[in-house]
Amino acid sequence: MRPAILAALAVALAGCSAPTISLVHEAAPECESGRRLAIVAQAVETASLVPCIEEEDQPWRFSELDVERGRARMTLVYLDPDERSATVELTERCDTGGLRAVPGAREGVREFRRPVLLSPRLAGRIFEVFDGGCVTTTYDLPRSGTSGERLQELIDTVGLFPREVLSRELEEEVGLEL
């Protein structure tokens, strides 16, 4: 790992005292215990779940991670000529006022959806609310016969990793307290 990334990890694990830390693709916070995911977890210390990249073989790819106290934001890009992108943001709370929970959410999570545009683009936000945190996925896709499929691929790419498991495994493996 490059020294600059190691320095960023050290600062982030010390409590996100730096204003913003940006990491590149090689530092994707995958859905497994590790220091990269710990950076995201440190941003919102109350969050019982931490957003992560579930599958690297999806057409959505991790692009960037920005972390500061109270917020972690990942940018994902779609591998096609239209240069579609989406953001996934972890915060302590989110505004789901006026929205109804969507059935079929992940265990321990209440999911809400707010469409912004349905024509000529498919754009909106997905809110996943859980103990101590909220993940907001913002998307804007060209409206086509495959836009619903692209949205499902985005949903499949982003996972939620239990903070309790991350904390325990980091303590056991490398002696880090989360």
Phi and psi restraints in degrees (value plus and minus 20) as a CYANA .aco file:
   2 ARG   PHI     -88.6   -48.6
   2 ARG   PSI     128.9   168.9
   3 PRO   PHI     -76.8   -36.8
   3 PRO   PSI     -57.0   -17.0
   4 ALA   PHI     -84.0   -44.0
   4 ALA   PSI     -59.0   -19.0
   5 ILE   PHI     -90.4   -50.4
   5 ILE   PSI     -60.0   -20.0
   6 LEU   PHI     -81.2   -41.2
   6 LEU   PSI     -60.2   -20.2
   7 ALA   PHI     -84.3   -44.3
   7 ALA   PSI     -61.8   -21.8
   8 ALA   PHI     -83.2   -43.2
   8 ALA   PSI     -60.2   -20.2
   9 LEU   PHI     -82.7   -42.7
   9 LEU   PSI     -63.9   -23.9
  10 ALA   PHI     -81.8   -41.8
  10 ALA   PSI     -63.9   -23.9
  11 VAL   PHI     -84.2   -44.2
  11 VAL   PSI     -64.9   -24.9
  12 ALA   PHI     -84.7   -44.7
  12 ALA   PSI     -62.6   -22.6
  13 LEU   PHI     -91.0   -51.0
  13 LEU   PSI     -36.4     3.6
  14 ALA   PHI    -102.3   -62.3
  14 ALA   PSI     -16.8    23.2
  15 GLY   PHI      99.5   139.5
  15 GLY   PSI       1.8    41.8
  16 CYS   PHI      35.8    75.8
  16 CYS   PSI      21.7    61.7
  17 SER   PHI     -96.6   -56.6
  17 SER   PSI     -35.2     4.8
  18 ALA   PHI     -97.6   -57.6
  18 ALA   PSI     128.1   168.1
  19 PRO   PHI     -78.5   -38.5
  19 PRO   PSI     -70.1   -30.1
  20 THR   PHI    -170.7  -130.7
  20 THR   PSI     120.1   160.1
  21 ILE   PHI    -142.0  -102.0
  21 ILE   PSI     105.8   145.8
  22 SER   PHI    -133.4   -93.4
  22 SER   PSI     110.4   150.4
  23 LEU   PHI    -138.6   -98.6
  23 LEU   PSI     135.0   175.0
  24 VAL   PHI    -115.7   -75.7
  24 VAL   PSI    -196.9  -156.9
  25 HIS   PHI     -71.6   -31.6
  25 HIS   PSI     -60.7   -20.7
  26 GLU   PHI     -83.9   -43.9
  26 GLU   PSI     -31.9     8.1
  27 ALA   PHI    -125.9   -85.9
  27 ALA   PSI      12.1    52.1
  28 ALA   PHI     -78.8   -38.8
  28 ALA   PSI     110.2   150.2
  29 PRO   PHI     -98.1   -58.1
  29 PRO   PSI      71.2   111.2
  30 GLU   PHI     -95.4   -55.4
  30 GLU   PSI     141.7   181.7
  31 CYS   PHI    -100.3   -60.3
  31 CYS   PSI      45.2    85.2
  32 GLU   PHI    -176.1  -136.1
  32 GLU   PSI     135.8   175.8
  33 SER   PHI     -83.2   -43.2
  33 SER   PSI     116.0   156.0
  34 GLY   PHI     154.0   194.0
  34 GLY   PSI     149.3   189.3
  35 ARG   PHI     -86.3   -46.3
  35 ARG   PSI     -52.8   -12.8
  36 ARG   PHI     -82.9   -42.9
  36 ARG   PSI     -64.4   -24.4
  37 LEU   PHI     -89.8   -49.8
  37 LEU   PSI     -50.7   -10.7
  38 ALA   PHI     -82.3   -42.3
  38 ALA   PSI     -53.6   -13.6
  39 ILE   PHI     -80.3   -40.3
  39 ILE   PSI     -65.1   -25.1
  40 VAL   PHI     -84.0   -44.0
  40 VAL   PSI     -64.9   -24.9
  41 ALA   PHI     -81.5   -41.5
  41 ALA   PSI     -56.2   -16.2
  42 GLN   PHI     -86.6   -46.6
  42 GLN   PSI     -45.0    -5.0
  43 ALA   PHI     -83.7   -43.7
  43 ALA   PSI     -59.6   -19.6
  44 VAL   PHI    -148.3  -108.3
  44 VAL   PSI      72.1   112.1
  45 GLU   PHI     -87.5   -47.5
  45 GLU   PSI     -36.0     4.0
  46 THR   PHI    -108.0   -68.0
  46 THR   PSI     -34.0     6.0
  47 ALA   PHI     -89.3   -49.3
  47 ALA   PSI     104.9   144.9
  48 SER   PHI     -99.5   -59.5
  48 SER   PSI     -37.3     2.7
  49 LEU   PHI    -148.2  -108.2
  49 LEU   PSI     131.5   171.5
  50 VAL   PHI    -147.6  -107.6
  50 VAL   PSI     107.2   147.2
  51 PRO   PHI     -88.4   -48.4
  51 PRO   PSI     125.4   165.4
  52 CYS   PHI    -172.9  -132.9
  52 CYS   PSI     150.2   190.2
  53 ILE   PHI    -111.6   -71.6
  53 ILE   PSI      94.4   134.4
  54 GLU   PHI     -96.6   -56.6
  54 GLU   PSI     -70.2   -30.2
  55 GLU   PHI    -155.0  -115.0
  55 GLU   PSI     102.5   142.5
  56 GLU   PHI     -99.3   -59.3
  56 GLU   PSI     -32.5     7.5
  57 ASP   PHI    -108.2   -68.2
  57 ASP   PSI     -14.4    25.6
  58 GLN   PHI     -97.6   -57.6
  58 GLN   PSI     137.6   177.6
  59 PRO   PHI     -90.8   -50.8
  59 PRO   PSI     -35.1     4.9
  60 TRP   PHI    -103.6   -63.6
  60 TRP   PSI     110.3   150.3
  61 ARG   PHI    -142.0  -102.0
  61 ARG   PSI     123.4   163.4
  62 PHE   PHI     -84.2   -44.2
  62 PHE   PSI     116.9   156.9
  63 SER   PHI    -139.5   -99.5
  63 SER   PSI     -66.5   -26.5
  64 GLU   PHI    -175.5  -135.5
  64 GLU   PSI     132.0   172.0
  65 LEU   PHI    -150.1  -110.1
  65 LEU   PSI     105.0   145.0
  66 ASP   PHI    -137.4   -97.4
  66 ASP   PSI     107.6   147.6
  67 VAL   PHI    -148.3  -108.3
  67 VAL   PSI     115.3   155.3
  68 GLU   PHI    -169.3  -129.3
  68 GLU   PSI     146.6   186.6
  69 ARG   PHI     -76.7   -36.7
  69 ARG   PSI     103.9   143.9
  70 GLY   PHI      71.5   111.5
  70 GLY   PSI     -24.4    15.6
  71 ARG   PHI    -180.4  -140.4
  71 ARG   PSI     117.8   157.8
  72 ALA   PHI    -150.7  -110.7
  72 ALA   PSI     110.7   150.7
  73 ARG   PHI    -148.0  -108.0
  73 ARG   PSI     105.6   145.6
  74 MET   PHI    -125.3   -85.3
  74 MET   PSI     121.8   161.8
  75 THR   PHI    -130.2   -90.2
  75 THR   PSI     113.7   153.7
  76 LEU   PHI    -138.7   -98.7
  76 LEU   PSI     125.2   165.2
  77 VAL   PHI    -143.4  -103.4
  77 VAL   PSI     129.6   169.6
  78 TYR   PHI    -115.8   -75.8
  78 TYR   PSI     115.9   155.9
  79 LEU   PHI    -101.7   -61.7
  79 LEU   PSI      61.9   101.9
  80 ASP   PHI    -178.1  -138.1
  80 ASP   PSI     149.6   189.6
  81 PRO   PHI     -89.2   -49.2
  81 PRO   PSI     -33.9     6.1
  82 ASP   PHI     -99.8   -59.8
  82 ASP   PSI     -26.3    13.7
  83 GLU   PHI      31.2    71.2
  83 GLU   PSI      29.6    69.6
  84 ARG   PHI     -92.1   -52.1
  84 ARG   PSI     129.9   169.9
  85 SER   PHI    -164.2  -124.2
  85 SER   PSI     144.5   184.5
  86 ALA   PHI    -167.3  -127.3
  86 ALA   PSI     136.3   176.3
  87 THR   PHI    -140.5  -100.5
  87 THR   PSI     127.8   167.8
  88 VAL   PHI    -147.0  -107.0
  88 VAL   PSI      97.5   137.5
  89 GLU   PHI    -143.7  -103.7
  89 GLU   PSI     109.0   149.0
  90 LEU   PHI    -118.7   -78.7
  90 LEU   PSI     106.3   146.3
  91 THR   PHI    -158.3  -118.3
  91 THR   PSI     151.5   191.5
  92 GLU   PHI     -93.1   -53.1
  92 GLU   PSI     -56.3   -16.3
  93 ARG   PHI    -160.2  -120.2
  93 ARG   PSI     142.3   182.3
  94 CYS   PHI    -167.6  -127.6
  94 CYS   PSI     139.5   179.5
  95 ASP   PHI    -112.2   -72.2
  95 ASP   PSI      87.8   127.8
  96 THR   PHI    -131.0   -91.0
  96 THR   PSI      -3.0    37.0
  97 GLY   PHI     -74.0   -34.0
  97 GLY   PSI     111.8   151.8
  98 GLY   PHI      62.6   102.6
  98 GLY   PSI     -21.5    18.5
  99 LEU   PHI    -123.2   -83.2
  99 LEU   PSI     129.3   169.3
 100 ARG   PHI    -120.5   -80.5
 100 ARG   PSI     125.6   165.6
 101 ALA   PHI     -84.9   -44.9
 101 ALA   PSI     122.1   162.1
 102 VAL   PHI    -113.5   -73.5
 102 VAL   PSI     113.5   153.5
 103 PRO   PHI     -88.0   -48.0
 103 PRO   PSI     135.9   175.9
 104 GLY   PHI      67.1   107.1
 104 GLY   PSI      -5.1    34.9
 105 ALA   PHI     -88.4   -48.4
 105 ALA   PSI     145.0   185.0
 106 ARG   PHI     -83.5   -43.5
 106 ARG   PSI     137.0   177.0
 107 GLU   PHI     -80.2   -40.2
 107 GLU   PSI     112.2   152.2
 108 GLY   PHI      58.3    98.3
 108 GLY   PSI     -10.4    29.6
 109 VAL   PHI    -147.8  -107.8
 109 VAL   PSI     117.9   157.9
 110 ARG   PHI    -125.5   -85.5
 110 ARG   PSI     106.8   146.8
 111 GLU   PHI    -130.1   -90.1
 111 GLU   PSI     117.2   157.2
 112 PHE   PHI    -150.5  -110.5
 112 PHE   PSI     127.6   167.6
 113 ARG   PHI    -148.0  -108.0
 113 ARG   PSI     117.6   157.6
 114 ARG   PHI    -146.7  -106.7
 114 ARG   PSI      79.2   119.2
 115 PRO   PHI     -90.5   -50.5
 115 PRO   PSI     119.9   159.9
 116 VAL   PHI    -124.4   -84.4
 116 VAL   PSI     -66.2   -26.2
 117 LEU   PHI    -154.7  -114.7
 117 LEU   PSI     119.6   159.6
 118 LEU   PHI    -134.5   -94.5
 118 LEU   PSI     -36.9     3.1
 119 SER   PHI    -173.3  -133.3
 119 SER   PSI     113.9   153.9
 120 PRO   PHI    -104.9   -64.9
 120 PRO   PSI     -18.5    21.5
 121 ARG   PHI    -143.7  -103.7
 121 ARG   PSI     141.1   181.1
 122 LEU   PHI    -123.2   -83.2
 122 LEU   PSI      85.8   125.8
 123 ALA   PHI    -156.0  -116.0
 123 ALA   PSI     129.2   169.2
 124 GLY   PHI     150.7   190.7
 124 GLY   PSI    -184.7  -144.7
 125 ARG   PHI    -155.7  -115.7
 125 ARG   PSI     123.6   163.6
 126 ILE   PHI    -135.9   -95.9
 126 ILE   PSI     105.6   145.6
 127 PHE   PHI    -128.1   -88.1
 127 PHE   PSI     105.7   145.7
 128 GLU   PHI    -135.3   -95.3
 128 GLU   PSI      91.7   131.7
 129 VAL   PHI    -127.0   -87.0
 129 VAL   PSI     114.2   154.2
 130 PHE   PHI    -169.6  -129.6
 130 PHE   PSI     155.9   195.9
 131 ASP   PHI     -74.2   -34.2
 131 ASP   PSI      99.1   139.1
 132 GLY   PHI      57.6    97.6
 132 GLY   PSI     -15.5    24.5
 133 GLY   PHI    -186.8  -146.8
 133 GLY   PSI     154.4   194.4
 134 CYS   PHI    -169.1  -129.1
 134 CYS   PSI     116.7   156.7
 135 VAL   PHI    -131.6   -91.6
 135 VAL   PSI     104.5   144.5
 136 THR   PHI    -131.8   -91.8
 136 THR   PSI     100.0   140.0
 137 THR   PHI    -124.6   -84.6
 137 THR   PSI     100.3   140.3
 138 THR   PHI    -129.2   -89.2
 138 THR   PSI     108.9   148.9
 139 TYR   PHI    -154.7  -114.7
 139 TYR   PSI     135.1   175.1
 140 ASP   PHI    -170.7  -130.7
 140 ASP   PSI      85.4   125.4
 141 LEU   PHI    -139.9   -99.9
 141 LEU   PSI     124.5   164.5
 142 PRO   PHI     -80.7   -40.7
 142 PRO   PSI     115.6   155.6
 143 ARG   PHI     -94.7   -54.7
 143 ARG   PSI     100.3   140.3
 144 SER   PHI    -176.1  -136.1
 144 SER   PSI    -199.3  -159.3
 145 GLY   PHI     -85.0   -45.0
 145 GLY   PSI     -36.1     3.9
 146 THR   PHI    -128.5   -88.5
 146 THR   PSI     -17.4    22.6
 147 SER   PHI     -83.4   -43.4
 147 SER   PSI     -57.2   -17.2
 148 GLY   PHI     -84.3   -44.3
 148 GLY   PSI     -57.7   -17.7
 149 GLU   PHI     -86.1   -46.1
 149 GLU   PSI     -61.6   -21.6
 150 ARG   PHI     -82.9   -42.9
 150 ARG   PSI     -59.9   -19.9
 151 LEU   PHI     -84.5   -44.5
 151 LEU   PSI     -63.1   -23.1
 152 GLN   PHI     -83.8   -43.8
 152 GLN   PSI     -57.8   -17.8
 153 GLU   PHI     -83.4   -43.4
 153 GLU   PSI     -57.8   -17.8
 154 LEU   PHI     -82.9   -42.9
 154 LEU   PSI     -67.1   -27.1
 155 ILE   PHI     -79.7   -39.7
 155 ILE   PSI     -60.4   -20.4
 156 ASP   PHI     -89.8   -49.8
 156 ASP   PSI     -45.7    -5.7
 157 THR   PHI     -95.1   -55.1
 157 THR   PSI     -52.9   -12.9
 158 VAL   PHI    -115.3   -75.3
 158 VAL   PSI     101.8   141.8
 159 GLY   PHI    -129.2   -89.2
 159 GLY   PSI     154.5   194.5
 160 LEU   PHI    -147.5  -107.5
 160 LEU   PSI      99.6   139.6
 161 PHE   PHI    -123.3   -83.3
 161 PHE   PSI     114.1   154.1
 162 PRO   PHI     -85.9   -45.9
 162 PRO   PSI     104.7   144.7
 163 ARG   PHI     -78.5   -38.5
 163 ARG   PSI     -58.5   -18.5
 164 GLU   PHI     -79.2   -39.2
 164 GLU   PSI     -63.2   -23.2
 165 VAL   PHI     -87.2   -47.2
 165 VAL   PSI     -65.3   -25.3
 166 LEU   PHI     -78.0   -38.0
 166 LEU   PSI     -67.5   -27.5
 167 SER   PHI     -81.0   -41.0
 167 SER   PSI     -68.1   -28.1
 168 ARG   PHI     -82.6   -42.6
 168 ARG   PSI     -66.2   -26.2
 169 GLU   PHI     -89.7   -49.7
 169 GLU   PSI     -55.6   -15.6
 170 LEU   PHI     -85.1   -45.1
 170 LEU   PSI     -59.9   -19.9
 171 GLU   PHI     -82.9   -42.9
 171 GLU   PSI     -65.9   -25.9
 172 GLU   PHI     -89.2   -49.2
 172 GLU   PSI     -62.8   -22.8
 173 GLU   PHI    -101.5   -61.5
 173 GLU   PSI     -62.4   -22.4
 174 VAL   PHI    -150.2  -110.2
 174 VAL   PSI     -14.8    25.2
 175 GLY   PHI      52.5    92.5
 175 GLY   PSI       1.8    41.8
 176 LEU   PHI    -115.4   -75.4
 176 LEU   PSI     114.6   154.6
 177 GLU   PHI    -115.8   -75.8
 177 GLU   PSI     112.1   152.1
